Amino acid sequence: MTNEEAKELYIEAVKAFEAKDFEKSLSVFDQLDTARPNSRHVTYHRIVCMAHLGRKHEARTDLEKIESKLEPEKVGELKRL
């Protein structure tokens, strides 16, 4: 995936996220995660989507993977979802 393709997908995913279409947003963020697995921004949004979709166990598992890369207030926010 080129940088331009990743950027376009990220914009698409964020638009779906902002529209609270968490299913679509997660689907696109999953594609980005496959191509760019170390992106904390992608993982953060995936966690929020999973939490809103009731997939709390998966969200917590992903949070554990990136917790040290996030600001403490973001970690607290995610744990409260």
N, C-alpha and C positions, 0 to 999 in steps of 0.2 A: 504494500500500500504506500503510495507516495505521500509526501507531506501535504500536498494540496487535497488529495482524496481524504486524508485523515481530518483535515481542517473542515472540509465540507460535511463530513459525517458528524463531527463534533458539534457544528452549528445546528444540524438537523436534530441531534439528540437533545441539545439544550432547549431548542424550541419546543420539542415534545415534553420535556421536563417542565418547562415554564407553563405549559398548557395543562399540566397535571396528567398527561397521558403517559403514565409510568411504565406501562407495558411496552409501548413503542420505544420510549426513551431507553429502557433497559435493553431492548433488543439491539438498538444501535450502539449503545455503550458496550454491549457484549462484543460486537464486531470490532470496536476500537480496542477493547481489552485484549482480544486475540492478537491484534496487530501490534499493539503497544502495551504490553502487560505491566510495565512499571510506572504507568502514569497515575499519580495520586489523585489528579483531578477526575480522571475517568473512574477510578475505583471509588472515590468519594460519591460521585453521582450514582454509581451502581448500587452502593450501600443504601442510599436514600430511597432509590426506586424499589429495591427489594423490601425494605422496611414498610413502605407504603402498600406494597402488594402482599403483605402478610408473610413474607419469607424471612422472618427475623433471624432464624438460625444461620441461614446463609449470609445475611447481612453482618452478623456478629463475627462469623468466621473470616469474612473479608476485612472487617475492621481490625481484627487482630493482626492481619498481615501488614497493614499500613499505619497502625496506630503511632508508631515512633516517627513517622514522617509528617504527621499532622500537628497543628497547633492544639494545645490542650483544650481550648474552648470548642474547637470543631469536634474533638473526640467526645467531649461531654454532650454536645448537641446530638451526635450520632447515637450515643448510648441511650439517650432519652426517647428516641424514635420507637 
